Amino acid sequence: MDLEIAAILAVDGIANGAIYVLIALGTVLIFSVTRVMFVPFGDIVAFAALTLAMLQMGRLPGTVMLVLVLAAIALAVEVFSLVRAGRTAALPKALLYYGILPCIPAGVAWLTTGIAMGLGLQMLLALLLVLPIAPLIDRIAFRPLADASALVLLIVAVAVHFAISGLALLFFGPEGFRTEPVSRAMFDIAGVSVSAQTLLMVLAAAAFSGLLFLYFEKTIGGKALRATAINRTGARIVGIRPQNAGALAYILASILAGVSGLLIGPVATLYYDSGFLIGLKAFVGAIIGGLMSYPLTAVGAVAIGMLESYASFFSSALKDTIVFSALIPILIWRSLITKHHEEEEEDIA
């Protein structure tokens, strides 16, 4: 390996790491607020890319049917919950959030099927289509189990992943798709050719990371999310509703997932099950941040992207094995630097 090849691999690693940053930040955001390890996060990334591919082919994306079905189930669950609690005055609000708003982009996609649209409008529509998926899944599968253990929530998340992955196979088929890039321009940076799409991926990761930081530091909603992540009971005492904070976390994470899918679609051929592997690699980066620290999560995600890039040069067949093997020293390191509290033994009379 010479310096030129090393530089090319570094650029590729940074580009991959930029995508992993967005996915890892979304994963940490959901976990820190709701205690849910949202395994289907990568599936939403794949849905965004495949939805855009369908729109570019002039076909109605299967995402429309998925959103409509999830909206109907979520609305039924919410209505039943409100009626049972005697809060019938909140039914119009439930109809708006779980019935009308998710169906608007689905209706737009159905009405514009086969009509030529610009790439920007196609990307916006694809993003709006996948945006409700995570919040609807939260209302159906996770919110009723909000007080369950983290292990139970993880088991449910894995089950949801398999269900979503199976539906993706039904909607998009087994073949892979690659979307049109925003630009095909190439730039020479320090003697290395870098595509405009790669620069866009890096800039998007930096921009969304900065916006997320400003949101948490400068807005009431961001501070409410931080409070819920730190102490759910304390947040509830001061008037913050954890379920509202959780819904907001899912929406923000869905934006990150959708943008990730739109950015990665032109540079990699994605299949119905590609999202799981992408999400798993981002999860390794999130582990470096202890599933709590956003800056360390971003650094870890970039490091995983770099590791994957150089590993693919030495052995493309073993690159995934090398990346996932990094979990072992990372977990050992996290265990050494984390303070452990001895559990008090209870005397059994």
VOGU-3710 file (C-alpha; in Angstrom, 3 decimals, decimal comma):
1> mdleiaaila> 0,000/0,000/0,000  1,414/3,387/-1,017  0,367/6,843/0,127  -2,026/7,351/-2,793  -3,938/4,161/-2,050  -3,951/5,010/1,651  -5,427/8,437/0,871  -8,125/6,930/-1,355  -9,036/4,432/1,363  -9,123/7,236/3,926
11> vdgiangaiy> -11,582/9,230/1,802  -13,752/6,147/1,382  -13,583/5,459/5,117  -14,576/8,999/6,006  -17,531/8,819/3,600  -18,724/5,539/5,126  -18,084/6,913/8,593  -20,231/9,959/7,821  -23,210/7,683/7,164  -22,468/5,647/10,278
21> vlialgtvli> -22,354/8,890/12,276  -25,931/9,772/11,345  -27,199/6,261/12,055  -25,264/5,926/15,307  -26,502/9,298/16,566  -30,084/8,261/15,853  -29,560/4,955/17,646  -28,105/6,659/20,713  -30,867/9,278/20,674  -33,619/6,659/20,807
31> fsvtrvmfvp> -31,849/4,455/23,346  -30,948/7,254/25,746  -34,517/8,583/25,839  -36,575/5,380/25,646  -34,174/2,534/26,614  -35,093/0,870/23,307  -32,256/-0,516/21,224  -34,076/0,229/17,967  -32,832/-2,639/15,809  -35,051/-1,689/12,801
41> fgdivafaal> -33,194/1,634/12,474  -31,076/0,270/9,624  -34,208/-1,015/7,896  -35,558/2,544/7,744  -32,284/3,602/6,113  -32,789/0,946/3,446  -36,456/1,892/3,040  -35,469/5,499/2,325  -33,027/4,493/-0,418  -35,367/1,908/-1,960
51> tlamlqmgrl> -38,299/4,324/-1,816  -36,302/6,918/-3,734  -35,316/4,252/-6,269  -38,971/3,373/-6,841  -39,894/7,035/-7,289  -37,095/7,495/-9,809  -38,402/4,468/-11,732  -41,908/5,955/-11,812  -43,357/3,219/-9,598  -45,434/3,482/-6,441
61> pgtvmlvlvl> -43,176/2,571/-3,484  -44,325/-0,211/-1,200  -43,539/2,192/1,637  -46,950/3,748/0,988  -48,730/0,530/1,950  -46,477/0,043/4,977  -47,221/3,549/6,289  -50,969/3,171/5,736  -51,095/-0,154/7,579  -48,954/1,121/10,465
71> aaialavevf> -51,052/4,296/10,702  -54,289/2,304/10,865  -52,952/0,018/13,612  -51,404/2,888/15,601  -54,632/4,894/15,374  -56,673/1,931/16,587  -54,288/1,367/19,515  -54,334/5,063/20,469  -58,120/5,353/20,234  -58,610/2,245/22,365
81> slvragrtaa> -56,150/3,596/24,947  -57,847/7,001/25,123  -61,371/5,585/25,350  -60,296/3,157/28,036  -58,758/6,019/30,030  -61,821/8,217/29,536  -59,878/10,859/27,567  -62,229/11,140/24,624  -61,436/14,856/24,246  -57,995/13,844/22,900
91> lpkallyygi> -59,449/11,742/20,064  -59,244/14,524/17,394  -55,565/15,025/18,230  -54,964/11,289/17,930  -56,731/11,240/14,561  -54,497/14,065/13,349  -51,204/12,576/14,520  -51,792/8,910/13,742  -54,376/9,051/10,962  -54,068/12,178/8,849
101> lpcipagvaw> -50,450/13,349/8,986  -48,829/9,980/8,099  -51,235/9,514/5,193  -50,532/12,872/3,540  -47,154/11,914/1,962  -48,608/8,494/1,086  -51,451/10,206/-0,772  -49,036/12,538/-2,552  -46,925/9,572/-3,672  -50,004/7,761/-4,981
111> lttgiamglg> -51,280/10,819/-6,877  -47,888/11,597/-8,441  -47,029/8,039/-9,510  -45,612/8,148/-13,040  -45,341/11,946/-13,053  -41,851/13,282/-13,687  -40,443/15,182/-10,714  -37,093/16,777/-10,016  -34,567/14,897/-7,911  -35,030/17,315/-5,014
121> lqmllalllv> -38,776/16,711/-4,875  -38,264/12,956/-5,131  -35,821/13,000/-2,220  -38,157/15,149/-0,128  -41,107/12,845/-0,820  -39,031/9,747/0,007  -37,953/11,345/3,280  -41,525/12,270/4,205  -42,688/8,736/3,418  -40,238/7,061/5,795
131> lpiaplidri> -40,518/9,745/8,491  -43,648/8,282/10,206  -42,409/4,678/10,259  -40,403/4,807/13,500  -42,949/6,878/15,513  -45,765/4,557/14,399  -43,754/1,469/15,347  -43,070/3,086/18,709  -46,796/3,582/19,344  -47,664/0,052/18,317
141> afrpladasa> -44,835/-2,039/19,733  -42,816/-0,113/22,302  -44,957/2,430/24,120  -47,278/-0,229/25,616  -44,103/-1,851/27,026  -42,432/1,364/28,188  -41,927/0,057/31,731  -40,607/-3,338/30,657  -36,972/-4,339/31,082  -34,372/-3,419/28,482
151> lvllivavav> -34,068/-7,100/27,548  -37,782/-7,378/26,748  -37,599/-4,204/24,655  -34,607/-5,625/22,780  -36,453/-8,863/22,023  -39,418/-6,878/20,691  -37,065/-4,713/18,590  -35,509/-7,807/17,003  -38,971/-9,185/16,223  -39,984/-5,853/14,649
161> hfaisglall> -36,817/-5,916/12,548  -37,658/-9,324/11,079  -41,216/-8,195/10,351  -40,061/-4,986/8,626  -37,366/-6,851/6,691  -39,917/-9,391/5,466  -42,249/-6,626/4,342  -39,345/-4,961/2,517  -38,789/-8,196/0,597  -42,491/-8,256/-0,268
171> ffgpegfrte> -42,584/-4,605/-1,361  -39,252/-4,247/-3,193  -38,299/-7,784/-4,173  -34,903/-9,496/-3,807  -33,074/-7,393/-6,397  -30,876/-4,476/-5,422  -31,259/-0,832/-6,430  -29,003/2,191/-6,713  -30,372/5,721/-6,913  -29,246/8,659/-9,024
181> pvsramfdia> -26,626/10,875/-7,351  -27,238/14,527/-6,634  -24,168/15,383/-8,711  -21,638/13,422/-10,761  -18,960/16,083/-10,416  -15,464/15,084/-9,324  -12,991/17,218/-7,393  -9,253/16,908/-6,955  -8,312/17,367/-3,298  -4,596/17,008/-2,467
191> gvsvsaqtll> -4,158/14,755/-5,481  -7,097/12,492/-4,586  -10,261/12,408/-6,689  -13,326/12,947/-4,510  -16,874/12,776/-5,839  -19,446/15,438/-5,072  -21,645/12,746/-3,519  -18,885/11,876/-1,047  -18,463/15,523/-0,088  -22,223/15,801/0,339
201> mvlaaaafsg> -22,228/12,809/2,692  -19,507/14,308/4,870  -21,059/17,781/4,887  -24,495/16,357/5,714  -23,091/14,391/8,650  -21,309/17,483/9,964  -24,357/19,702/9,443  -26,857/17,377/11,116  -24,472/16,715/13,997  -24,142/20,469/14,519
211> llflyfekti> -27,887/20,998/14,305  -28,480/18,202/16,793  -25,984/19,803/19,186  -27,673/23,195/18,880  -31,085/21,598/19,364  -30,041/19,957/22,627  -28,245/23,031/23,923  -30,509/25,895/22,835  -34,112/24,667/22,654  -36,676/23,666/25,275
221> ggkalratai> -37,516/20,473/23,391  -33,860/19,452/23,254  -33,383/20,110/26,949  -36,503/18,060/27,677  -35,003/15,152/25,744  -31,752/15,458/27,673  -33,636/15,556/30,968  -35,599/12,439/30,037  -32,421/10,643/29,019  -30,693/11,503/32,301
231> nrtgarivgi> -33,576/10,829/34,690  -37,011/9,733/33,475  -38,560/9,953/36,939  -37,148/13,415/37,577  -38,299/14,590/34,149  -41,812/13,339/34,909  -41,810/15,196/38,230  -41,019/18,547/36,579  -43,795/18,090/34,010  -42,018/16,424/31,088
241> rpqnagalay> -43,994/13,519/29,662  -41,560/10,713/28,747  -43,886/9,385/26,016  -43,891/12,782/24,277  -40,111/12,985/24,597  -39,873/9,472/23,173  -42,083/10,335/20,203  -39,902/13,375/19,495  -36,759/11,238/19,708  -38,202/8,803/17,167
251> ilasilagvs> -39,070/11,631/14,780  -35,587/13,166/14,969  -33,977/9,760/14,554  -36,214/9,043/11,546  -34,927/12,204/9,891  -31,352/11,006/10,418  -32,234/7,548/9,069  -34,002/8,971/6,018  -31,140/11,326/5,168  -28,654/8,472/5,595
261> glligpvatl> -30,590/6,302/3,154  -30,850/9,083/0,575  -27,116/9,754/0,796  -25,932/6,154/0,680  -28,284/5,092/-2,138  -26,145/6,474/-5,015  -22,857/4,971/-3,770  -23,972/1,450/-2,810  -26,440/-1,068/-4,201  -28,986/-1,673/-1,459
271> yydsgfligl> -31,216/-4,698/-1,010  -34,233/-5,232/1,194  -32,020/-6,555/4,021  -29,011/-4,254/3,604  -30,112/-1,932/6,363  -29,482/-4,423/9,160  -25,769/-4,746/8,404  -25,379/-0,974/8,023  -27,157/-0,369/11,315  -25,062/-3,014/13,043
281> kafvgaiigg> -21,807/-1,340/11,992  -23,103/2,009/13,214  -24,031/0,297/16,478  -20,374/-0,662/16,974  -19,527/3,033/16,720  -22,308/3,857/19,185  -20,811/1,390/21,669  -17,608/3,447/21,691  -19,711/6,327/23,000  -21,263/4,086/25,617
291> lmsypltavg> -24,685/4,652/24,015  -24,757/8,014/25,793  -22,028/10,380/24,553  -22,841/11,956/21,183  -19,307/13,282/20,469  -17,697/9,914/21,276  -20,372/8,193/19,185  -19,491/10,375/16,188  -15,774/9,705/16,628  -16,426/5,984/16,995
301> avaigmlesy> -18,597/5,855/13,879  -15,891/7,538/11,783  -13,308/5,141/13,225  -15,473/2,162/12,220  -15,795/3,589/8,698  -12,009/3,927/8,460  -11,484/0,423/9,841  -13,915/-1,038/7,318  -12,242/0,773/4,421  -8,722/-0,430/5,239
311> asffssalkd> -9,946/-3,911/6,140  -11,592/-4,208/2,708  -8,209/-3,498/1,089  -6,464/-6,318/2,910  -9,357/-8,794/2,753  -12,705/-7,854/1,269  -14,155/-11,207/2,323  -13,258/-10,648/5,980  -13,904/-6,920/6,300  -17,190/-7,396/8,174
321> tivfsalipi> -15,570/-9,929/10,486  -12,774/-7,483/11,260  -15,229/-4,654/11,961  -17,404/-6,727/14,285  -14,349/-8,229/15,990  -13,525/-4,691/17,095  -16,451/-5,037/19,517  -14,350/-7,242/21,791  -11,621/-4,709/22,687  -14,202/-1,910/22,698
331> liwrslitkh> -16,384/-3,721/25,243  -13,332/-4,558/27,364  -12,296/-0,904/27,261  -15,789/0,301/28,151  -15,896/-2,183/31,037  -12,571/-0,932/32,423  -13,483/2,762/32,328  -17,045/2,347/33,627  -17,661/2,503/37,337  -19,399/-0,601/38,610
341> heeeeedia> -21,631/-0,611/41,644  -21,809/-3,787/43,672  -25,332/-4,987/44,137  -26,388/-5,396/47,714  -27,265/-8,944/48,559  -30,687/-9,336/50,062  -31,044/-11,724/52,933  -33,717/-14,283/52,312  -35,427/-15,124/55,536
//
